[in-house]
Amino acid sequence: MRVFRVFLRDESGATAIEYGLIAALISVVAIATLTTVGTKLNAKFIKVSNGLN
């Protein structure tokens, strides 16, 4: 029974999972932002290229 109580009080795994979830959330936001910026930047370069032609 003592081992079970120690296991329930151990939060080191929970902390690792929380850090993993935070890293995943930051990655998703970064990918979405970079995709949007990349699309807008590509459209801007196409507009400049067409203006030079």
N, CA, C and O atoms as CSV, one atom per row, in Angstrom:
chain,resi,resn,atom,element,x,y,z
A,1,MET,N,N,0.823,-1.194,0.000
A,1,MET,CA,C,0.000,0.000,0.000
A,1,MET,C,C,0.873,1.267,0.000
A,1,MET,O,O,0.512,2.270,-0.616
A,2,ARG,N,N,2.012,1.216,0.687
A,2,ARG,CA,C,2.909,2.370,0.749
A,2,ARG,C,C,3.440,2.720,-0.641
A,2,ARG,O,O,3.538,3.894,-0.998
A,3,VAL,N,N,3.772,1.716,-1.405
A,3,VAL,CA,C,4.296,1.936,-2.760
A,3,VAL,C,C,3.237,2.624,-3.625
A,3,VAL,O,O,3.562,3.493,-4.435
A,4,PHE,N,N,2.002,2.243,-3.455
A,4,PHE,CA,C,0.906,2.833,-4.223
A,4,PHE,C,C,0.742,4.312,-3.878
A,4,PHE,O,O,0.528,5.129,-4.774
A,5,ARG,N,N,0.840,4.671,-2.596
A,5,ARG,CA,C,0.729,6.075,-2.176
A,5,ARG,C,C,1.895,6.903,-2.711
A,5,ARG,O,O,1.706,8.041,-3.138
A,6,VAL,N,N,3.084,6.341,-2.688
A,6,VAL,CA,C,4.247,7.048,-3.227
A,6,VAL,C,C,4.064,7.272,-4.725
A,6,VAL,O,O,4.413,8.332,-5.244
A,7,PHE,N,N,3.528,6.291,-5.409
A,7,PHE,CA,C,3.279,6.398,-6.850
A,7,PHE,C,C,2.264,7.498,-7.144
A,7,PHE,O,O,2.429,8.249,-8.105
A,8,LEU,N,N,1.221,7.600,-6.329
A,8,LEU,CA,C,0.212,8.630,-6.545
A,8,LEU,C,C,0.747,10.039,-6.295
A,8,LEU,O,O,0.296,10.992,-6.930
A,9,ARG,N,N,1.691,10.177,-5.387
A,9,ARG,CA,C,2.254,11.494,-5.063
A,9,ARG,C,C,3.356,11.911,-6.038
A,9,ARG,O,O,3.717,13.087,-6.084
A,10,ASP,N,N,3.881,10.997,-6.796
A,10,ASP,CA,C,4.964,11.302,-7.728
A,10,ASP,C,C,4.399,12.088,-8.903
A,10,ASP,O,O,3.551,11.588,-9.641
A,11,GLU,N,N,4.871,13.321,-9.075
A,11,GLU,CA,C,4.370,14.181,-10.146
A,11,GLU,C,C,5.412,14.438,-11.239
A,11,GLU,O,O,5.193,15.287,-12.103
A,12,SER,N,N,6.514,13.735,-11.217
A,12,SER,CA,C,7.556,13.994,-12.206
A,12,SER,C,C,7.096,13.648,-13.619
A,12,SER,O,O,7.462,14.339,-14.570
A,13,GLY,N,N,6.310,12.606,-13.769
A,13,GLY,CA,C,5.788,12.258,-15.093
A,13,GLY,C,C,4.795,13.276,-15.597
A,13,GLY,O,O,4.766,13.589,-16.787
A,14,ALA,N,N,3.975,13.796,-14.692
A,14,ALA,CA,C,2.995,14.810,-15.077
A,14,ALA,C,C,3.696,16.073,-15.570
A,14,ALA,O,O,3.249,16.699,-16.531
A,15,THR,N,N,4.765,16.438,-14.930
A,15,THR,CA,C,5.508,17.626,-15.346
A,15,THR,C,C,6.092,17.431,-16.744
A,15,THR,O,O,6.046,18.347,-17.565
A,16,ALA,N,N,6.626,16.276,-17.016
A,16,ALA,CA,C,7.185,16.001,-18.341
A,16,ALA,C,C,6.092,16.056,-19.410
A,16,ALA,O,O,6.316,16.571,-20.505
A,17,ILE,N,N,4.924,15.531,-19.091
A,17,ILE,CA,C,3.812,15.565,-20.050
A,17,ILE,C,C,3.370,16.999,-20.288
A,17,ILE,O,O,3.071,17.373,-21.422
A,18,GLU,N,N,3.325,17.806,-19.238
A,18,GLU,CA,C,2.936,19.206,-19.402
A,18,GLU,C,C,3.929,19.945,-20.287
A,18,GLU,O,O,3.529,20.715,-21.160
A,19,TYR,N,N,5.219,19.718,-20.068
A,19,TYR,CA,C,6.219,20.355,-20.925
A,19,TYR,C,C,6.085,19.883,-22.370
A,19,TYR,O,O,6.259,20.668,-23.302
A,20,GLY,N,N,5.781,18.623,-22.551
A,20,GLY,CA,C,5.572,18.110,-23.900
A,20,GLY,C,C,4.385,18.751,-24.585
A,20,GLY,O,O,4.448,19.070,-25.772
A,21,LEU,N,N,3.296,18.944,-23.843
A,21,LEU,CA,C,2.107,19.591,-24.411
A,21,LEU,C,C,2.383,21.053,-24.745
A,21,LEU,O,O,1.926,21.552,-25.774
A,22,ILE,N,N,3.123,21.738,-23.889
A,22,ILE,CA,C,3.472,23.131,-24.169
A,22,ILE,C,C,4.345,23.219,-25.418
A,22,ILE,O,O,4.135,24.090,-26.262
A,23,ALA,N,N,5.312,22.331,-25.538
A,23,ALA,CA,C,6.176,22.328,-26.729
A,23,ALA,C,C,5.371,22.036,-27.986
A,23,ALA,O,O,5.615,22.638,-29.032
A,24,ALA,N,N,4.412,21.117,-27.896
A,24,ALA,CA,C,3.572,20.803,-29.056
A,24,ALA,C,C,2.715,22.002,-29.441
A,24,ALA,O,O,2.553,22.289,-30.626
A,25,LEU,N,N,2.167,22.701,-28.457
A,25,LEU,CA,C,1.345,23.876,-28.734
A,25,LEU,C,C,2.179,24.979,-29.386
A,25,LEU,O,O,1.732,25.613,-30.341
A,26,ILE,N,N,3.370,25.205,-28.880
A,26,ILE,CA,C,4.251,26.218,-29.473
A,26,ILE,C,C,4.606,25.834,-30.908
A,26,ILE,O,O,4.668,26.699,-31.781
A,27,SER,N,N,4.836,24.557,-31.155
A,27,SER,CA,C,5.160,24.100,-32.512
A,27,SER,C,C,4.007,24.328,-33.473
A,27,SER,O,O,4.211,24.772,-34.603
A,28,VAL,N,N,2.797,24.025,-33.026
A,28,VAL,CA,C,1.618,24.210,-33.886
A,28,VAL,C,C,1.431,25.691,-34.219
A,28,VAL,O,O,1.159,26.040,-35.367
A,29,VAL,N,N,1.576,26.553,-33.224
A,29,VAL,CA,C,1.429,27.995,-33.458
A,29,VAL,C,C,2.523,28.499,-34.394
A,29,VAL,O,O,2.250,29.298,-35.289
A,30,ALA,N,N,3.751,28.042,-34.196
A,30,ALA,CA,C,4.854,28.475,-35.057
A,30,ALA,C,C,4.636,28.026,-36.498
A,30,ALA,O,O,4.863,28.800,-37.428
A,31,ILE,N,N,4.205,26.800,-36.688
A,31,ILE,CA,C,3.968,26.296,-38.045
A,31,ILE,C,C,2.849,27.068,-38.721
A,31,ILE,O,O,2.963,27.429,-39.892
A,32,ALA,N,N,1.766,27.325,-37.993
A,32,ALA,CA,C,0.642,28.066,-38.569
A,32,ALA,C,C,1.064,29.488,-38.938
A,32,ALA,O,O,0.698,29.994,-39.999
A,33,THR,N,N,1.830,30.124,-38.064
A,33,THR,CA,C,2.282,31.494,-38.327
A,33,THR,C,C,3.223,31.543,-39.518
A,33,THR,O,O,3.072,32.389,-40.399
A,34,LEU,N,N,4.192,30.640,-39.547
A,34,LEU,CA,C,5.150,30.644,-40.654
A,34,LEU,C,C,4.481,30.303,-41.983
A,34,LEU,O,O,4.872,30.830,-43.025
A,35,THR,N,N,3.488,29.435,-41.957
A,35,THR,CA,C,2.758,29.107,-43.182
A,35,THR,C,C,2.024,30.326,-43.713
A,35,THR,O,O,2.054,30.607,-44.911
A,36,THR,N,N,1.361,31.051,-42.809
A,36,THR,CA,C,0.624,32.251,-43.217
A,36,THR,C,C,1.571,33.326,-43.747
A,36,THR,O,O,1.316,33.926,-44.791
A,37,VAL,N,N,2.648,33.563,-43.033
A,37,VAL,CA,C,3.621,34.568,-43.475
A,37,VAL,C,C,4.240,34.155,-44.796
A,37,VAL,O,O,4.431,34.996,-45.674
A,38,GLY,N,N,4.558,32.879,-44.956
A,38,GLY,CA,C,5.139,32.394,-46.205
A,38,GLY,C,C,4.212,32.579,-47.388
A,38,GLY,O,O,4.651,32.948,-48.478
A,39,THR,N,N,2.933,32.322,-47.176
A,39,THR,CA,C,1.957,32.490,-48.255
A,39,THR,C,C,1.835,33.953,-48.655
A,39,THR,O,O,1.801,34.277,-49.842
A,40,LYS,N,N,1.768,34.832,-47.665
A,40,LYS,CA,C,1.665,36.268,-47.968
A,40,LYS,C,C,2.936,36.789,-48.628
A,40,LYS,O,O,2.876,37.613,-49.541
A,41,LEU,N,N,4.084,36.307,-48.166
A,41,LEU,CA,C,5.356,36.731,-48.746
A,41,LEU,C,C,5.480,36.253,-50.181
A,41,LEU,O,O,5.981,36.983,-51.035
A,42,ASN,N,N,5.032,35.044,-50.455
A,42,ASN,CA,C,5.061,34.511,-51.815
A,42,ASN,C,C,4.171,35.347,-52.730
A,42,ASN,O,O,4.556,35.649,-53.860
A,43,ALA,N,N,2.992,35.721,-52.254
A,43,ALA,CA,C,2.102,36.556,-53.057
A,43,ALA,C,C,2.737,37.913,-53.342
A,43,ALA,O,O,2.594,38.454,-54.438
A,44,LYS,N,N,3.433,38.454,-52.356
A,44,LYS,CA,C,4.100,39.748,-52.538
A,44,LYS,C,C,5.212,39.640,-53.590
A,44,LYS,O,O,5.349,40.525,-54.435
A,45,PHE,N,N,6.002,38.565,-53.543
A,45,PHE,CA,C,7.070,38.372,-54.538
A,45,PHE,C,C,6.498,38.187,-55.935
A,45,PHE,O,O,7.065,38.682,-56.910
A,46,ILE,N,N,5.399,37.492,-56.036
A,46,ILE,CA,C,4.756,37.329,-57.350
A,46,ILE,C,C,4.281,38.663,-57.880
A,46,ILE,O,O,4.411,38.952,-59.069
A,47,LYS,N,N,3.727,39.482,-56.989
A,47,LYS,CA,C,3.256,40.820,-57.397
A,47,LYS,C,C,4.419,41.679,-57.871
A,47,LYS,O,O,4.296,42.387,-58.871
A,48,VAL,N,N,5.555,41.627,-57.161
A,48,VAL,CA,C,6.740,42.406,-57.563
A,48,VAL,C,C,7.275,41.875,-58.890
A,48,VAL,O,O,7.645,42.654,-59.769
A,49,SER,N,N,7.316,40.558,-59.035
A,49,SER,CA,C,7.821,39.963,-60.274
A,49,SER,C,C,6.954,40.359,-61.465
A,49,SER,O,O,7.474,40.674,-62.535
A,50,ASN,N,N,5.659,40.345,-61.285
A,50,ASN,CA,C,4.771,40.748,-62.381
A,50,ASN,C,C,4.930,42.219,-62.683
A,50,ASN,O,O,4.799,42.622,-63.839
A,51,GLY,N,N,5.212,43.039,-61.675
A,51,GLY,CA,C,5.417,44.463,-61.907
A,51,GLY,C,C,6.714,44.734,-62.672
A,51,GLY,O,O,6.786,45.704,-63.426
A,52,LEU,N,N,7.725,43.907,-62.495
A,52,LEU,CA,C,8.989,44.076,-63.207
A,52,LEU,C,C,8.889,43.641,-64.664
A,52,LEU,O,O,9.612,44.138,-65.527
A,53,ASN,N,N,7.980,42.705,-64.918
A,53,ASN,CA,C,7.832,42.230,-66.304
A,53,ASN,C,C,7.057,43.258,-67.057
A,53,ASN,O,O,6.801,43.088,-68.249
